[in-house]
Amino acid sequence: MVAALAVTAPTFEQEVLRSPLPVVVDFWAAWCVPCRMVTPVLEELAGVYAGRLRFVAVDTEAEQDLTARYNVVSIPTLYVFHSGELVRTLVGAREKRAYAAELDAALTEIATW
């Protein structure tokens, strides 16, 4: 398993917006039960997509300004960014195969840029 890098407001631009790889940003909170259920799934997917996608996490409790800047109103929320642009939004907990299908679709879309 691969643990997601914790991203904060000061590191968001470098780690997400300027990343050479597309980035999956997991907006989560420790008190959020669905978020805790999704974490191991995302860790597995980080291994599956290694070299094609980066996975990072934003703690919505610690990073309230960043959460507000990106209009996150429900968690878990995953955003996929590429070249500083928001490519895809996934709100709510999902099964591994549902996340994989969305990530595959995002990668296909990115490949056409």
trRosetta pair geometry for C-beta under 8 A, 3 or more apart (Angstrom, degrees):
i j d omega theta_ij theta_ji phi_ij phi_ji
1 40 7.2 -56 -127 -146 141 72
1 43 4.2 22 -166 151 105 122
1 44 6.5 -47 -113 -71 85 55
1 46 7.7 67 -171 59 60 111
1 47 6.5 -96 -122 -37 32 128
2 43 5.7 175 60 -162 52 72
2 46 4.0 -123 74 109 118 123
2 47 5.1 159 -4 -62 110 76
2 50 7.0 139 -35 -80 162 111
2 55 7.1 117 106 49 113 126
3 43 6.3 -11 -90 -117 41 112
4 26 6.1 -28 -161 28 177 126
4 39 8.0 -115 8 -146 117 82
4 42 6.5 -11 -46 129 126 122
4 43 7.1 -110 -28 -87 83 71
4 46 6.5 -156 -76 -74 76 149
4 55 4.5 -90 -108 127 98 96
4 56 5.4 140 179 -135 101 19
4 57 4.1 102 106 -24 132 101
5 15 6.5 -141 111 -160 137 138
5 54 7.6 -19 21 172 122 107
5 55 7.5 140 19 96 77 58
5 56 4.7 -39 69 -115 88 84
5 57 7.1 172 79 21 38 75
6 56 7.4 131 -115 -169 7 82
6 57 5.6 -39 -104 72 56 94
6 58 7.8 118 -161 -95 61 33
6 59 6.9 2 -148 -18 107 103
7 11 5.3 -136 -150 92 71 107
7 12 5.4 95 162 -92 116 65
7 15 5.0 -152 -114 82 116 146
7 16 6.3 63 -154 -38 162 111
7 25 7.0 -65 45 -130 145 101
7 56 4.4 42 -24 165 123 130
7 57 6.7 159 17 68 83 37
7 58 5.4 -46 72 -79 94 80
7 63 8.0 20 103 -72 68 166
8 11 5.2 71 50 23 75 99
8 12 6.9 -111 95 -39 31 85
8 58 7.7 140 -93 -128 31 80
8 62 7.3 -66 -115 124 96 114
8 63 5.9 -161 -139 -89 60 120
8 66 7.3 -165 -175 -28 42 153
9 12 5.8 -32 -140 -6 28 120
9 63 5.8 168 -40 -142 86 101
9 65 5.9 16 -87 79 143 112
9 66 4.6 -149 -84 -58 84 113
11 14 5.7 -68 -163 51 59 106
11 15 5.0 34 151 -8 93 122
12 15 6.3 -69 -130 50 21 97
12 16 5.2 -24 -174 23 65 122
12 17 6.8 53 138 -8 74 102
12 58 7.6 31 -98 -95 110 123
12 66 6.0 170 -57 -133 152 130
13 16 7.0 -63 -111 54 11 83
13 17 4.8 -39 -147 42 53 124
13 18 6.1 45 152 -11 68 106
14 17 7.6 10 -23 51 13 83
14 18 5.4 -36 -135 45 36 125
15 18 7.8 50 9 52 14 85
15 19 6.4 16 166 -63 34 108
15 23 7.3 117 140 -127 70 155
15 54 7.9 -142 175 130 80 146
15 56 5.9 107 144 -95 123 159
16 19 5.9 -38 -146 -11 16 117
16 23 4.8 -144 -135 88 68 159
16 25 5.9 19 -119 -72 134 123
16 56 6.4 -109 -77 44 96 150
16 81 5.4 61 174 56 95 152
17 81 6.6 -71 -92 163 50 147
17 84 4.2 46 -165 -111 86 78
18 84 7.0 30 -68 -68 45 97
19 22 7.5 104 101 -133 120 4
19 23 4.9 96 44 -47 156 120
19 54 5.7 -111 -168 27 151 144
19 81 7.5 100 40 97 117 109
21 51 7.7 -158 -110 173 143 24
21 52 6.9 142 -154 157 117 19
21 53 6.2 167 157 -124 115 20
21 54 4.9 118 87 -20 122 98
22 52 7.5 -9 43 151 103 63
22 53 5.3 -40 84 -115 94 76
22 54 7.3 -179 93 23 43 75
22 80 6.0 13 172 -178 115 95
22 81 6.6 171 -159 86 67 46
22 82 4.2 -30 -104 -86 91 95
22 87 6.9 -32 -142 14 121 150
22 106 6.9 158 170 136 156 113
22 107 6.9 -150 31 -96 155 72
22 110 5.6 -79 -66 -94 137 166
23 53 7.1 139 -108 -169 23 73
23 54 4.6 -25 -110 69 77 100
23 55 7.5 161 -161 -87 65 20
23 56 6.0 -2 -173 10 113 111
23 80 7.2 164 83 -153 43 50
23 81 4.9 -10 58 58 95 97
23 82 7.6 170 17 -75 66 48
24 42 7.4 -160 120 -150 135 109
24 45 7.9 -21 53 114 169 126
24 49 8.0 72 -9 84 132 154
24 53 5.6 37 -15 169 105 123
24 54 7.0 -170 25 89 70 47
24 55 4.8 -17 66 -109 106 70
24 56 7.3 162 82 27 55 62
24 78 5.7 -10 -171 -169 94 112
24 79 7.5 158 -155 80 46 43
24 80 5.5 -20 -98 -99 67 76
24 103 7.0 -28 -79 -110 134 113
25 56 5.5 -18 -110 73 66 94
25 57 7.5 144 -163 -103 56 22
25 58 6.0 20 -179 -8 103 112
25 78 6.7 152 75 -156 50 56
25 79 4.6 -10 55 58 106 93
25 80 7.7 -173 16 -80 75 26
25 81 6.5 38 -14 -5 114 110
26 35 7.8 126 167 -149 109 94
26 38 7.4 180 -147 118 127 123
26 39 7.8 118 159 -101 159 66
26 42 5.8 18 -73 -137 148 167
26 55 6.9 25 -15 -173 111 91
26 56 7.1 -169 23 95 78 43
26 57 4.6 -27 69 -109 103 75
26 58 7.0 175 84 24 49 68
26 76 6.3 -24 -164 -161 88 113
26 77 7.9 149 -156 81 43 45
26 78 5.5 -19 -98 -101 62 84
27 57 8.0 156 -84 -161 21 59
27 58 5.0 -22 -105 69 66 106
27 60 5.4 66 179 -65 91 107
27 67 6.2 118 -150 -117 126 92
27 70 7.5 -159 -70 87 142 132
27 72 4.6 -104 152 -140 169 159
27 75 5.5 -116 115 -110 89 103
27 76 6.7 151 76 -157 64 57
27 77 4.5 -4 52 61 116 92
27 78 7.4 -162 18 -79 75 32
27 79 7.3 50 -18 -5 107 99
28 32 6.0 -141 -167 56 71 135
28 35 3.9 133 -148 -157 100 131
28 38 7.5 -151 -102 69 125 119
28 39 7.2 74 -135 -74 166 98
28 57 5.9 -33 27 -160 118 106
28 58 7.3 136 25 72 67 53
28 59 6.7 -43 78 -108 74 48
28 60 6.6 -168 78 -7 20 98
28 75 5.7 142 -116 -176 36 127
28 76 5.3 -3 -94 -110 84 92
29 32 4.5 98 62 -13 85 110
29 35 6.1 140 46 16 53 166
29 59 6.5 91 -107 -162 54 68
29 60 4.8 -62 -62 49 99 102
29 61 5.0 96 -131 -27 106 101
29 75 5.8 103 4 87 95 162
30 35 7.9 -99 -89 91 12 134
30 36 7.7 54 -158 -69 43 105
30 59 7.3 9 -28 -140 86 110
30 61 7.0 -51 18 13 91 140
31 61 7.7 90 9 -54 105 138
32 35 3.6 61 96 6 116 119
32 36 6.7 166 93 -15 64 80
32 75 5.2 -67 -113 104 164 116
32 76 6.7 143 134 -53 143 74
33 36 5.8 -54 -149 35 34 110
33 37 6.5 34 152 -19 66 105
34 37 5.4 -55 -148 36 37 114
34 38 6.2 34 154 -20 68 108
34 75 7.6 163 77 121 107 68
34 76 5.8 -132 116 -2 100 97
34 92 7.2 -55 164 -161 153 56
34 93 3.9 -128 -170 -39 110 130
35 38 5.8 -59 -147 37 31 110
35 39 6.7 49 153 -41 63 95
35 75 5.7 1 -68 145 120 108
35 76 4.5 140 -98 -65 75 102
35 93 7.7 -126 -63 -77 32 104
36 39 5.8 -32 -150 5 34 120
37 40 7.8 -61 -179 28 34 95
37 41 7.6 23 138 -6 63 115
37 93 5.8 28 81 -140 117 145
38 41 5.3 -66 -160 42 49 115
38 42 5.9 46 149 -21 82 107
38 76 5.0 -67 33 4 159 167
38 93 5.1 -139 -62 -124 112 89
38 94 7.6 56 -114 38 111 58
39 42 5.8 -59 -146 38 30 108
39 43 6.3 32 156 -21 65 105
40 43 5.4 -50 -146 35 36 116
40 44 6.5 40 154 -20 65 100
41 44 5.8 -53 -155 34 31 111
41 45 6.4 27 149 -15 65 108
41 95 7.6 -156 -131 -170 148 33
41 96 4.9 -146 -149 -84 106 84
41 99 6.4 125 146 14 120 152
42 45 5.5 -53 -143 40 35 112
42 46 6.3 47 152 -30 65 99
42 55 6.0 154 169 -161 101 143
42 78 7.9 -177 -104 -95 125 131
42 99 7.4 -118 -88 -175 68 164
43 46 5.6 -44 -150 25 32 117
43 47 7.2 31 151 -15 58 99
43 55 7.9 -172 -96 105 38 158
44 47 5.9 -58 -164 33 36 110
44 48 6.5 33 145 -18 69 107
44 96 6.6 -24 81 -126 134 129
45 48 5.2 -53 -145 38 41 114
45 49 5.8 14 163 2 74 111
45 55 7.1 119 93 -74 94 144
45 96 6.8 -173 -60 -149 103 87
45 99 6.0 -77 -78 117 156 129
45 100 6.5 -153 -117 -80 112 80
45 103 6.8 146 -174 -13 130 164
46 49 6.4 -66 -135 52 24 92
46 50 6.7 58 154 -67 59 79
46 53 7.6 -116 -123 95 55 97
46 55 4.1 -87 -97 17 109 142
47 50 5.8 -16 -153 -30 32 114
48 100 7.3 -35 109 -111 156 111
49 52 4.8 -97 -173 66 78 103
49 53 4.0 -6 145 36 132 108
49 55 7.6 107 71 -40 119 106
49 103 6.4 -81 -81 157 148 144
52 107 6.4 7 166 -118 120 137
53 80 7.8 -53 -137 -136 122 104
53 103 6.5 -51 -48 -164 164 120
53 107 7.2 -91 -58 -77 109 112
58 63 5.2 -84 -175 62 96 148
58 66 6.0 -125 -161 113 136 133
58 67 6.8 169 134 -73 125 81
59 62 4.2 38 95 27 118 109
59 63 5.8 115 72 7 65 97
60 63 6.4 -72 -120 63 24 81
60 64 6.9 67 172 -92 60 55
60 67 4.5 79 -139 -92 83 146
60 72 6.4 -122 -112 104 122 136
60 75 5.8 -123 -11 -63 152 148
61 64 7.2 -6 -164 -59 22 90
63 66 4.0 -24 164 39 110 120
63 67 5.8 124 107 -26 80 90
64 67 5.4 -53 -143 38 32 116
64 68 6.2 32 157 -18 66 105
65 68 5.8 -55 -147 38 30 109
65 69 6.3 37 151 -27 64 105
66 69 5.5 -47 -145 29 32 117
66 70 6.7 7 161 2 62 107
67 70 6.6 -74 -153 49 25 93
67 72 4.7 -82 -163 53 79 117
68 71 7.3 31 -173 -78 36 37
68 72 7.7 -85 -67 39 23 76
70 79 6.7 -83 -179 -41 139 159
70 86 8.0 146 -145 -86 103 136
72 75 6.7 45 165 -70 115 87
72 77 5.0 -165 -138 49 103 149
74 77 6.1 111 83 -57 67 109
74 91 5.4 59 81 -165 118 116
74 92 7.0 -8 131 -62 125 71
76 91 7.8 168 98 -156 53 43
76 92 6.9 78 63 -158 74 7
76 93 5.9 83 35 -72 114 68
77 89 6.9 -18 -172 -166 100 90
77 90 7.0 156 -160 83 52 53
77 91 5.0 -12 -110 -108 86 71
77 92 7.9 32 -87 -17 59 39
78 89 7.4 154 85 -158 56 42
78 90 4.3 -4 57 58 102 104
78 91 8.0 -154 28 -70 63 32
78 99 7.6 63 25 -133 166 105
79 86 5.7 -57 -168 -135 114 100
79 88 7.3 158 -158 84 45 54
79 89 5.7 -13 -105 -104 71 70
79 90 7.9 -164 -71 25 30 70
80 86 7.5 103 74 -162 51 56
80 87 4.6 -59 101 65 97 104
80 88 4.2 17 37 49 117 96
80 89 7.8 -135 19 -62 76 33
80 90 7.8 55 -20 -6 98 102
80 103 7.1 162 -91 -117 141 68
80 106 4.6 -8 116 -160 167 157
81 84 6.8 -7 180 -132 113 10
81 85 6.5 155 -155 76 72 35
81 86 5.8 -42 -98 -96 76 47
81 87 6.4 156 -116 3 19 91
82 85 6.0 -27 69 60 66 88
82 87 5.1 40 11 -42 104 133
82 106 7.9 167 -29 167 124 100
82 110 4.8 174 -88 -121 172 121
82 113 7.2 -180 119 -4 135 159
83 113 7.4 -166 14 143 142 160
86 89 6.9 19 173 -56 118 93
87 106 5.3 101 122 -153 126 102
87 109 6.3 152 -172 95 114 128
87 110 6.2 -18 -127 -71 156 96
88 102 6.4 159 161 173 146 100
88 105 7.4 117 -98 94 150 99
88 106 4.4 -91 -6 -95 144 118
88 109 7.6 132 -52 44 111 147
90 94 6.8 -66 175 -3 123 137
90 99 7.0 98 165 -117 167 75
90 102 5.5 78 -82 152 133 165
94 98 3.9 -112 171 88 121 129
94 99 5.3 149 88 -50 119 81
94 102 7.7 71 85 -2 167 135
95 98 4.8 93 57 6 77 105
95 99 7.3 -145 95 -3 39 86
96 99 5.9 -58 -152 38 32 109
96 100 6.2 31 153 -21 67 108
97 100 5.4 -51 -143 38 35 115
97 101 6.3 40 155 -23 65 101
98 101 5.8 -48 -148 32 31 112
98 102 6.6 28 153 -14 62 106
99 102 5.8 -60 -152 40 33 109
99 103 6.1 28 154 -17 69 109
100 103 5.7 -56 -142 40 30 109
100 104 6.1 34 156 -21 65 106
101 104 5.8 -52 -146 35 28 112
101 105 6.4 29 153 -18 62 106
102 105 5.6 -54 -148 37 31 112
102 106 6.4 33 152 -20 64 105
103 106 5.5 -50 -146 35 34 113
103 107 6.4 35 154 -18 65 104
104 107 5.8 -55 -149 37 31 110
104 108 6.4 33 151 -21 64 105
105 108 5.6 -51 -147 35 32 113
105 109 6.4 34 152 -19 64 105
106 109 5.6 -53 -148 36 32 112
106 110 6.3 33 152 -20 65 106
107 110 5.5 -51 -143 36 32 113
107 111 6.4 40 154 -28 63 103
108 111 5.7 -51 -152 27 30 115
108 112 7.2 26 152 -19 60 103
109 112 6.1 -62 -163 29 35 109
109 113 7.7 49 142 -38 62 92
110 113 5.7 -35 -166 -1 46 118
